[in-house]
Amino acid sequence: MAFRTLDDIGDVRGKRVLVREDLNVPMEGAAVTDDTRLRSAAPTVAELADKGAIVLVLAHFGRPKGERNPEMSLALVTAAFRSVLGREVRFVGDCCGEEAEAAVAQLQPGDIALLENTRFHKGEEKNDPALAEAMAKLGDLYVNDAFSAAHRAHASTEGLARLLPAFAGRSMQAELEALEKALGKPEHPVAAVVGGAKVSTKLDVLKHLVARVDHLIIGGGMANTFLAARGVDVGKSLCEHDLKDTALAILDAADAADCIVHLPYDVVVAKEFKPNPPTRTVNVHEVAADEMILDVGPAAVEALGDALKTCRTLVWNGPLGAFETPPFDTATVALARTAAALTKGGSLVSVAGGGDTVAALNHAGVAGDFSFVSTAGGAFLEWMEGRELPGVKALEA
């Protein structure tokens, strides 16, 4: 898709620019515990301020459900955002209306203001045109830099883009360009790693991918459902037995599309799901009735690594095993490090996303070595499902 970026925005000196960011950061008490989203927002905000724009940052925080809640005020985030930016950030107690208009009128070129939580207004999540128009009165231009909120058609993510000249911020631009390389117009062969507990949560992802990738690597609990569909007794493993027919239909669709589906043929099993229980590594046909599959085995991981060495592009969503509980992180860590090494060597473009995936890559120590790691959980998953994202669609040139 073609979309306008900050490179197309022109002279912004003295212009009021509404910038939609994702500042929905985790907190303990008054402290931000992870400032990743603040750091992602900083380049766009700083660039616009340096060019003389009056930067008005829009964001949501928590789920206040259209009511004012002091525990979900963006005033709590202002100091941390100020620290990340290394410059003054003013807080404005509303994102529209007379109070906001009066506060914005006092700002000078280069100033930055963080407006109050957009979700304090009931019309935000309903994409109320009246709310979008009230927000639009504050600005001359609109920049969406929050890919993680782009799957929602809200007033501040979709409605505003219809009312003001709209552009993608630097974080949004990087995300869209990475996703285009990964599945839009990738270099083949393409591999996809899809893990997680249940097939039911990734059905649309799997159906979308089989027609677009050359290798589909299925891990996590969902692999057990596919194994069971092929007649393997998975013991007391997590398994959605009622989805066997669905799993077989996905395998048939993959065959028709010449997509190779990789399921584990050796696995790590235990009788108890707890840290460091007694385990054994067995062929998938040797799982005992009282055992559960909790990770992919070393032979299968080595074969998956060999498959990645033949690929040019990798998309990754979900771990191969129960990675939060040792030693069932072994397969995920090993394959992630192989993918990272191939990326660093220049033979692989690797794009990963989803909360568990980011945590797993950080655990493996390789998140910084992937081509791109998205922190946008829901939006990344919907993109993998092939859905149109309203906040992105509204930016099309």
Backbone torsions as a table, in degrees:
resi	resn	phi	psi	omega
1	MET	NA	151.6	176.9
2	ALA	-100.1	129.0	178.4
3	PHE	-141.5	153.3	-178.5
4	ARG	-86.7	140.6	-179.5
5	THR	-117.9	-174.6	177.7
6	LEU	-63.0	-20.3	177.0
7	ASP	-68.1	-19.5	-177.8
8	ASP	-102.7	2.0	-167.6
9	ILE	-80.2	-20.7	178.0
10	GLY	79.6	-160.1	-177.4
11	ASP	-75.7	119.4	-178.2
12	VAL	-108.5	4.9	-177.2
13	ARG	-57.6	123.4	179.6
14	GLY	80.2	-6.2	179.1
15	LYS	-81.4	145.7	175.6
16	ARG	-91.5	117.3	-176.1
17	VAL	-114.1	114.9	174.6
18	LEU	-80.8	119.2	-176.0
19	VAL	-116.2	113.7	178.2
20	ARG	-84.5	116.5	178.0
21	GLU	-118.8	165.6	171.5
22	ASP	-105.7	103.9	178.6
23	LEU	-113.4	24.5	-177.9
24	ASN	-79.2	73.3	-171.2
25	VAL	-93.2	151.6	175.3
26	PRO	-74.2	144.2	-178.6
27	MET	-137.0	151.2	168.3
28	GLU	-125.3	112.5	-173.3
29	GLY	64.1	-125.3	-179.4
30	ALA	-96.6	4.1	-174.1
31	ALA	-105.0	133.9	172.2
32	VAL	-76.6	124.3	-175.5
33	THR	-91.6	-16.8	177.5
34	ASP	-148.1	112.5	-175.5
35	ASP	-97.9	20.3	-178.2
36	THR	-53.4	-45.9	-177.4
37	ARG	-69.4	-32.9	176.3
38	LEU	-65.4	-42.2	179.5
39	ARG	-67.6	-33.7	177.2
40	SER	-66.3	-32.4	-178.5
41	ALA	-77.7	-25.9	-170.0
42	ALA	-58.4	-44.9	-175.8
43	PRO	-58.7	-43.8	-179.4
44	THR	-66.8	-46.7	-178.8
45	VAL	-62.4	-45.0	-179.0
46	ALA	-66.3	-41.1	-179.4
47	GLU	-61.6	-45.1	-179.1
48	LEU	-66.6	-42.2	179.0
49	ALA	-63.7	-40.7	179.7
50	ASP	-64.1	-25.8	178.7
51	LYS	-88.9	5.7	174.9
52	GLY	90.9	11.2	176.9
53	ALA	-75.5	156.0	166.5
54	ILE	-92.8	108.2	-169.8
55	VAL	-95.2	120.0	-179.0
56	LEU	-114.7	107.4	-173.8
57	VAL	-90.0	123.9	175.0
58	LEU	-103.7	140.0	177.7
59	ALA	-162.7	164.5	171.8
60	HIS	-110.0	166.1	179.4
61	PHE	-153.3	110.6	-179.1
62	GLY	73.7	-161.4	-178.2
63	ARG	-127.4	73.3	-178.2
64	PRO	-74.8	-10.2	175.0
65	LYS	57.3	43.7	173.8
66	GLY	79.2	9.9	179.0
67	GLU	-119.1	147.4	175.3
68	ARG	-71.7	127.4	-178.9
69	ASN	-137.6	111.3	-176.4
70	PRO	-58.6	-24.1	178.8
71	GLU	-73.9	-12.4	180.0
72	MET	-120.3	24.5	177.0
73	SER	-79.9	138.9	176.8
74	LEU	-71.4	-5.8	171.6
75	ALA	-58.6	-29.9	-178.9
76	LEU	-69.1	-21.8	-175.8
77	VAL	-98.6	-14.1	-170.9
78	THR	-58.2	-45.8	-177.5
79	ALA	-62.7	-41.9	179.9
80	ALA	-66.4	-39.0	178.8
81	PHE	-66.4	-40.0	176.9
82	ARG	-60.1	-41.5	-179.2
83	SER	-66.1	-42.4	179.9
84	VAL	-65.3	-42.2	-179.0
85	LEU	-74.2	-27.5	-176.5
86	GLY	70.7	29.5	179.4
87	ARG	-155.6	167.5	-175.9
88	GLU	-66.8	137.1	173.0
89	VAL	-130.1	120.0	178.1
90	ARG	-88.1	150.8	175.8
91	PHE	-107.4	134.4	178.5
92	VAL	-116.2	131.3	-169.8
93	GLY	-76.4	7.7	173.2
94	ASP	-156.4	165.7	179.9
95	CYS	-108.2	6.7	176.2
96	CYS	-168.0	172.3	176.4
97	GLY	90.8	-176.8	-171.5
98	GLU	-62.8	-41.6	-179.8
99	GLU	-60.9	-46.8	-179.7
100	ALA	-65.6	-42.5	-179.3
101	GLU	-61.6	-40.6	179.9
102	ALA	-66.5	-40.7	-179.3
103	ALA	-67.5	-42.0	-179.1
104	VAL	-65.6	-33.9	-179.3
105	ALA	-63.6	-20.9	-179.6
106	GLN	-86.8	-10.0	-174.3
107	LEU	-80.2	150.0	-179.9
108	GLN	-112.1	161.6	176.5
109	PRO	-52.2	132.6	-178.6
110	GLY	94.2	-11.2	179.4
111	ASP	-76.4	153.1	178.5
112	ILE	-125.7	131.1	176.0
113	ALA	-129.3	137.0	174.8
114	LEU	-100.1	117.2	-178.6
115	LEU	-85.3	155.2	-176.6
116	GLU	-64.0	155.7	-179.0
117	ASN	-39.2	117.2	-179.9
118	THR	-61.8	-27.3	-177.2
119	ARG	-81.1	3.5	169.7
120	PHE	-71.8	-12.0	177.9
121	HIS	-104.7	128.8	-179.1
122	LYS	-59.5	-28.6	-177.2
123	GLY	-74.3	-12.7	-177.4
124	GLU	-60.2	-57.7	-175.7
125	GLU	-74.9	-13.1	176.3
126	LYS	-92.1	-1.0	-176.6
127	ASN	53.6	46.4	-178.4
128	ASP	-66.1	120.6	-179.6
129	PRO	-57.5	-34.2	-179.1
130	ALA	-66.0	-39.9	178.0
131	LEU	-67.6	-43.6	178.4
132	ALA	-58.7	-41.6	179.6
133	GLU	-66.4	-37.8	179.0
134	ALA	-65.4	-40.0	175.5
135	MET	-66.3	-42.5	-176.4
136	ALA	-62.2	-27.0	178.6
137	LYS	-61.3	-22.6	-178.4
138	LEU	-79.6	-19.7	-169.7
139	GLY	-128.0	165.6	173.9
140	ASP	-104.7	-28.5	-177.3
141	LEU	-137.1	159.1	-179.8
142	TYR	-128.7	133.3	176.4
143	VAL	-126.5	124.7	174.5
144	ASN	-101.2	118.0	-179.1
145	ASP	-120.9	17.4	-173.2
146	ALA	-118.2	77.8	178.6
147	PHE	-59.1	-35.0	-176.5
148	SER	-62.6	-18.1	176.6
149	ALA	-108.0	7.5	-172.6
150	ALA	-76.0	-13.1	178.2
151	HIS	-85.1	0.1	178.0
152	ARG	-107.9	129.9	175.3
153	ALA	-89.1	79.0	-180.0
154	HIS	-104.8	168.7	-178.5
155	ALA	-60.5	-38.4	-176.3
156	SER	-87.8	-7.7	180.0
157	THR	-111.1	-28.3	-177.6
158	GLU	-123.8	-44.8	-177.5
159	GLY	-60.8	-45.3	-179.4
160	LEU	-62.6	-35.7	-178.3
161	ALA	-65.2	-18.4	178.1
162	ARG	-86.4	-14.2	-172.7
163	LEU	-107.0	-23.9	-178.4
164	LEU	-127.7	155.6	172.4
165	PRO	-54.0	126.3	-168.4
166	ALA	-116.2	140.7	-176.4
167	PHE	-140.4	155.7	173.7
168	ALA	-89.5	134.3	174.3
169	GLY	-75.7	178.0	-174.6
170	ARG	-66.2	-38.7	179.0
171	SER	-68.1	-45.1	176.5
172	MET	-60.7	-42.9	179.9
173	GLN	-60.7	-46.5	179.9
174	ALA	-61.6	-40.3	180.0
175	GLU	-64.5	-49.1	-177.1
176	LEU	-65.0	-38.2	178.8
177	GLU	-67.6	-38.2	178.2
178	ALA	-66.2	-42.3	-179.1
179	LEU	-68.0	-33.3	176.6
180	GLU	-64.1	-40.7	177.6
181	LYS	-67.6	-30.1	-174.4
182	ALA	-80.7	-44.5	-177.8
183	LEU	-133.9	-21.4	-179.2
184	GLY	-67.4	-61.7	177.0
185	LYS	-135.6	67.6	-175.4
186	PRO	-79.5	162.0	170.9
187	GLU	-88.3	125.4	-179.2
188	HIS	-88.1	157.1	0.3
189	PRO	-70.5	147.3	179.6
190	VAL	-113.1	133.8	173.6
191	ALA	-114.0	146.6	172.9
192	ALA	-128.0	130.5	171.6
193	VAL	-102.2	121.9	177.4
194	VAL	-126.8	116.2	178.7
195	GLY	-125.6	-176.2	-178.7
196	GLY	132.9	173.6	-172.7
197	ALA	-75.2	-41.8	-169.2
198	LYS	-129.4	139.3	173.9
199	VAL	-61.4	-36.9	-173.9
200	SER	-59.5	-28.7	-179.7
201	THR	-83.2	-12.8	-175.9
202	LYS	-125.3	16.9	-177.4
203	LEU	-56.2	-50.0	-176.9
204	ASP	-65.9	-33.7	176.5
205	VAL	-62.2	-49.7	-177.2
206	LEU	-62.8	-42.9	-179.4
207	LYS	-63.5	-37.2	-179.6
208	HIS	-71.6	-39.0	-172.5
209	LEU	-74.1	-34.9	-173.0
210	VAL	-59.9	-25.6	179.8
211	ALA	-88.3	-3.3	-172.1
212	ARG	-124.4	-14.8	-177.8
213	VAL	-117.8	161.4	180.0
214	ASP	-94.3	-28.4	178.6
215	HIS	-132.5	124.5	176.3
216	LEU	-114.2	111.8	-178.3
217	ILE	-99.9	115.6	-177.1
218	ILE	-107.2	125.6	-179.0
219	GLY	-133.1	-169.6	-179.6
220	GLY	68.1	-166.8	-179.3
221	GLY	-60.6	-28.7	-177.8
222	MET	-65.3	-26.5	177.6
223	ALA	-62.7	-30.6	-179.6
224	ASN	-64.4	-35.6	179.0
225	THR	-65.2	-39.9	177.8
226	PHE	-68.3	-39.3	177.4
227	LEU	-63.4	-44.2	179.2
228	ALA	-62.7	-37.1	178.7
229	ALA	-63.2	-27.7	178.4
230	ARG	-90.9	10.1	174.0
231	GLY	93.4	8.7	179.5
232	VAL	-83.5	133.2	175.0
233	ASP	-81.7	111.9	-175.0
234	VAL	-97.2	17.8	176.5
235	GLY	60.9	-133.1	-179.7
236	LYS	-101.4	26.6	177.5
237	SER	-64.8	154.1	170.6
238	LEU	-58.2	125.3	-175.8
239	CYS	-160.6	133.6	176.7
240	GLU	-96.0	85.1	-174.9
241	HIS	-63.1	-25.6	-179.5
242	ASP	-74.3	-7.5	179.7
243	LEU	-107.0	18.1	-179.7
244	LYS	-60.1	-43.5	-179.7
245	ASP	-64.0	-37.5	177.4
246	THR	-64.1	-43.3	178.3
247	ALA	-60.9	-43.2	179.0
248	LEU	-64.5	-37.0	178.3
249	ALA	-64.6	-38.5	177.7
250	ILE	-66.3	-41.0	177.7
251	LEU	-63.7	-38.9	177.6
252	ASP	-65.7	-41.0	178.8
253	ALA	-64.3	-36.9	177.5
254	ALA	-65.0	-42.8	177.3
255	ASP	-59.2	-43.6	-178.3
256	ALA	-65.3	-27.4	-177.7
257	ALA	-97.5	6.2	-177.3
258	ASP	58.8	35.9	175.7
259	CYS	-99.3	124.8	179.2
260	ILE	-84.5	120.5	177.7
261	VAL	-95.3	126.8	-179.5
262	HIS	-104.6	114.0	172.4
263	LEU	-112.2	149.4	-177.7
264	PRO	-65.4	141.3	174.4
265	TYR	-112.4	-12.1	163.9
266	ASP	-128.5	146.3	-172.0
267	VAL	-140.8	160.0	175.5
268	VAL	-102.1	125.1	-175.5
269	VAL	-122.1	157.1	175.3
270	ALA	-150.3	160.8	177.8
271	LYS	-88.9	-18.0	179.0
272	GLU	-130.1	142.9	175.8
273	PHE	-98.0	94.5	178.5
274	LYS	-156.4	166.2	179.8
275	PRO	-61.0	129.3	172.4
276	ASN	52.0	50.9	174.6
277	PRO	-80.4	171.9	170.7
278	PRO	-60.4	132.4	-179.0
279	THR	-130.6	165.4	168.3
280	ARG	-146.4	152.7	178.4
281	THR	-105.0	124.2	-173.7
282	VAL	-138.1	161.4	167.8
283	ASN	-63.9	148.1	-176.1
284	VAL	-59.5	-22.6	-179.9
285	HIS	-83.7	1.5	-176.6
286	GLU	-115.1	17.9	178.4
287	VAL	-74.4	125.2	-179.1
288	ALA	-75.9	161.1	-175.9
289	ALA	-62.8	-27.3	-178.1
290	ASP	-101.4	15.8	-179.2
291	GLU	-111.7	157.0	176.2
292	MET	-127.1	142.2	176.9
293	ILE	-79.4	124.8	-177.0
294	LEU	-124.5	-7.3	175.8
295	ASP	-162.0	162.6	174.4
296	VAL	-79.7	143.5	-177.5
297	GLY	-79.4	166.1	-174.7
298	PRO	-65.5	-35.3	179.6
299	ALA	-65.8	-42.6	179.0
300	ALA	-65.6	-39.1	179.4
301	VAL	-63.6	-40.4	178.3
302	GLU	-63.0	-41.2	178.4
303	ALA	-65.6	-37.9	178.0
304	LEU	-65.8	-39.0	176.4
305	GLY	-61.6	-40.4	177.4
306	ASP	-63.3	-37.8	178.4
307	ALA	-64.7	-41.7	179.3
308	LEU	-62.4	-31.8	-179.3
309	LYS	-66.1	-17.9	178.1
310	THR	-92.5	-5.5	-172.8
311	CYS	-100.8	160.1	178.0
312	ARG	-109.8	-20.4	-176.7
313	THR	-138.3	141.8	178.3
314	LEU	-135.3	132.6	171.1
315	VAL	-117.5	131.0	-173.3
316	TRP	-129.8	127.0	174.9
317	ASN	-144.1	104.7	175.4
318	GLY	106.7	145.2	-178.9
319	PRO	-78.7	163.3	179.7
320	LEU	-82.2	-27.1	-178.7
321	GLY	-140.5	-169.5	178.9
322	ALA	-79.5	70.4	-164.7
323	PHE	-65.3	-21.0	-179.3
324	GLU	-70.0	-17.9	-174.0
325	THR	-117.0	109.5	-179.7
326	PRO	-66.8	146.3	7.0
327	PRO	-95.9	23.6	-172.2
328	PHE	-84.8	15.8	172.1
329	ASP	-95.2	-5.4	-169.0
330	THR	-60.0	-48.3	-176.3
331	ALA	-66.6	-44.4	-179.8
332	THR	-60.0	-46.7	-179.5
333	VAL	-62.0	-44.3	-177.0
334	ALA	-64.4	-46.2	-178.3
335	LEU	-70.4	-36.2	178.0
336	ALA	-62.7	-39.7	-179.9
337	ARG	-70.5	-33.5	174.3
338	THR	-64.2	-46.5	179.9
339	ALA	-62.3	-39.8	179.5
340	ALA	-64.4	-41.7	179.8
341	ALA	-64.5	-40.6	178.8
342	LEU	-66.3	-37.0	177.8
343	THR	-65.0	-47.6	179.9
344	LYS	-63.2	-30.5	179.3
345	GLY	-78.3	-8.9	175.4
346	GLY	90.0	4.6	-177.5
347	SER	-96.0	-8.7	-173.6
348	LEU	-137.9	133.3	167.8
349	VAL	-95.3	120.0	-173.9
350	SER	-120.3	124.1	180.0
351	VAL	-126.0	127.2	-177.8
352	ALA	-130.8	155.0	178.1
353	GLY	-165.5	166.2	-176.8
354	GLY	104.4	143.5	-174.4
355	GLY	-55.3	-50.7	179.9
356	ASP	-63.1	-35.7	-178.5
357	THR	-66.5	-46.0	179.0
358	VAL	-60.4	-44.7	179.1
359	ALA	-61.4	-40.7	-179.6
360	ALA	-66.8	-41.5	179.9
361	LEU	-69.1	-36.1	174.4
362	ASN	-64.9	-40.7	178.2
363	HIS	-61.6	-37.3	179.0
364	ALA	-78.8	-10.7	178.8
365	GLY	76.7	23.7	-173.8
366	VAL	-125.3	5.6	-176.8
367	ALA	-56.3	-36.5	-179.7
368	GLY	-73.5	-11.5	-178.6
369	ASP	-96.6	-10.7	175.1
370	PHE	-75.2	155.5	179.5
371	SER	-60.9	-40.5	-179.3
372	PHE	-158.0	133.9	175.5
373	VAL	-122.7	117.3	-178.4
374	SER	-89.6	134.2	174.8
375	THR	-95.9	7.5	-176.9
376	ALA	-90.1	92.2	-175.2
377	GLY	-59.4	-69.8	-175.6
378	GLY	-63.5	-42.3	-179.0
379	ALA	-66.7	-39.1	179.3
380	PHE	-63.9	-42.3	-179.7
381	LEU	-64.9	-43.0	179.6
382	GLU	-66.7	-33.5	175.0
383	TRP	-64.4	-41.2	178.5
384	MET	-65.6	-24.0	177.1
385	GLU	-81.3	-7.0	-180.0
386	GLY	83.0	15.3	-179.1
387	ARG	-78.9	153.0	173.5
388	GLU	-79.3	129.6	-179.2
389	LEU	-96.7	116.4	-173.5
390	PRO	-56.5	-40.5	-178.0
391	GLY	-68.2	-25.4	176.6
392	VAL	-84.0	-44.2	179.6
393	LYS	-54.6	-37.6	-177.3
394	ALA	-69.9	-13.7	-179.7
395	LEU	-93.1	-5.0	-176.5
396	GLU	-58.7	135.6	-177.8
397	ALA	-72.5	NA	NA
